[in-house]
Amino acid sequence: LPDESRLAILDLLLCCTRSDAPEIARIPLNFWFKVRCRVFEMGHEAQDRLLNFFAPAYTELLRVLLLLSRHPVESDAQTADNFAMMRENVADSLDDCCIMLGAQSVFQLLCDSAVNEARNLVALPAAQQLTSWRAVEAALFCVAAIHRRVVVDGMPNFYETIALLPQLPPAEELRKTLFRCSGYYSKAL
């Protein structure tokens, strides 16, 4: 297939991964895992070419994973179970992104997202912050999920992320993720 056709297929798979229905969004995540495995079965020259080819798709996948990581606004037992399963799948896919893009690059992108979302959140009126925390929490979840793959020294965006934390609202799920993330990276603090 020509590269344009391959890119169109990747765009279609990213579109499916963006689905609002968790059972549909999870299906293409296995594809991204299989691509990662296949790329690293190749020789070094082919690997480099394929890593460059797939980098934009995995960068976009990272953005999609941030969206999939957001807590649902309304939750019942079934939704909570689906969300827990989705978070496990997202964590696995974040690992694939770290391998394809480099863990430090993924960490940088996720910390940038956490900082931007935290800035947006603290700029809101206090009452609105209590219902608008999901994007920050998702970014912190993703930062925490890749903690075994990154080295934090010299990463100013990580320290900027940590500096914004005391300003965040006291939403329970946000606090849980915040403490988990802080624990994983406590040696760097």
N, C-alpha and C positions, 0 to 999 in steps of 0.2 A: 504494500500500500504506500502511496505517496505520503509525505509528512503532513500535508494539508488534511488528508483523510484521517490520519491518526490523531491529529489535533482535534478534529471534529468529534471523533469517538470519545476522546478524553473530556471534551466539553460536555458531551451528553452524559457521561458518567458522573462528572462533577454536578451537573444539574440534578441527577437522580440522588446523589449524596446529600444535596441541599433539601431534599423533600421534608415537608412538615410531618410526614408520617414516619415515625421511628422505624417501623418494620421495613419500610422501603429504603430509608436512608442507610440502614445497616448493611444491606445487601452489597452495594458496590465497595464497601470498605474491604472486603475480601479481595477484590480485584487489585486494589492499591498494594495490599500485602503481597499478592502473587507477582505483580510487576517488580516490586522491590526484590523479591527472591530471585526472579529471572535475571534481573540486571546484574546481580552479584554472582551469577553462574557464568557470566561471560568473561572473556579475557580483558585485560586492563584497557586496551585501546577501545574496544567496544563498550566497556563500562563507562569510560569517560564520555564518550559520545552520547550514550543513553542517559547518563546523569544530567548532562547539559540539556538534552531534549526534554526530559521529564521534569526538570527543576521548576518551570513555571506552573505546571499542573500540581505538583506537590506543594508549592507555595500557596496556590489557591485552595488546595485541600486543607491546608493549615487554617485558613480563614473560615472555611466551612466547618471544621472541627470546633472552632471557637463558638460558632453558632449552635452546633449540635450539643455543646456542653452546657448550654444555658438551662437553668431550672425552668420547668413549665410554670406558667402563671397560676394555673389551677391544677390541683393534684388529688387523685384518689389512689386507692391501693394499686390498681392496674397501671395507672400512669407512673406511679413511683417505681414499680417493678421494671417497667419499660425504660424509665430514665436511668435506673441503676445499671441495667444491661447496656444501655447506650453509652454510659460513662466508661464502662469496661472496654467497649469497642473503640471509643475515642482514644483512650489511653494506649491501646495497642496500635492504633493508627498514628498517634503522635510519635510512637517509637519508629514506625516506618518513615515518617517525615524526618526524624533525626538522622536516620541512616542515609536517606536519599539527599538531604540538604545540608547535613552537618548539624550536630547537636547545638553548637554555639550559635549558629545562624537561627535555628528554630527558637532557642532561648531568647535571643535578641528580639525577634519578632513578637514572641509571646509577652515579654516584659514591656515592649513598646505598646502593645495592645492593652496590657494591664494599666500602664501609666495613663494612656489616653482615656480609657474608660473610667478610671478613678478620678481624673481631672473633670471629666464630664459630669460624673456623679456628684462630686463635692460642690460643683457650681450650681446644682439644683437647690431649690428651697428644701429645708430639712424634712418637711412632711413628704415631699415627693421622693426624697432619697430612700425612704423606707420601702418604697415599692419599685425602685429602679436600680437595684443592686445586682441584678442577674448577670449583666455583661462583665462586670468586674470580677464577680465570683467565678464565672466561667474561665476567664483569663488566668486567675490564680490557680484554679483547678488544673489547667493545662501546664502552667509553670511547675506546679507540684508533681504532675504526672511524669515529667522528664527529669526529675532531680538526680537520678542515678547516672545520667548521661552527660551532665554539664559540669564545667569548672567555672565558678563565679568570680574569681579574682579578676579585678580590672574591668568589671562590667557595670559601668555607671548607671545604666538604665535599671539594673536590678536594685541598686541602692536608692534610686529615685522612686521605684515602686514601693519599697519598704518605707520610705519617708512619708508617703501619702497614706499609709495604712491607719494611723491614729485618727485621721479625719473622716474615715468611712463610717457609715451609719451602723447601728447595732443590730442589723438583721442576723438572725440566728445562723442560717446556712452560710452566709458570708463570713461570719466570725469563725465557724468551724473550719472552713476552707483556709481562711487566713492563718489560723493557728497551725493547721497541718502544713501549709506551705512554709511558714516561718520555722517550724520544727525541722523540716527537711533541709533547709538552707541555714540552719543556726550556726554552723561552723564558719560560714562566710560573714556572718554578722558580728 
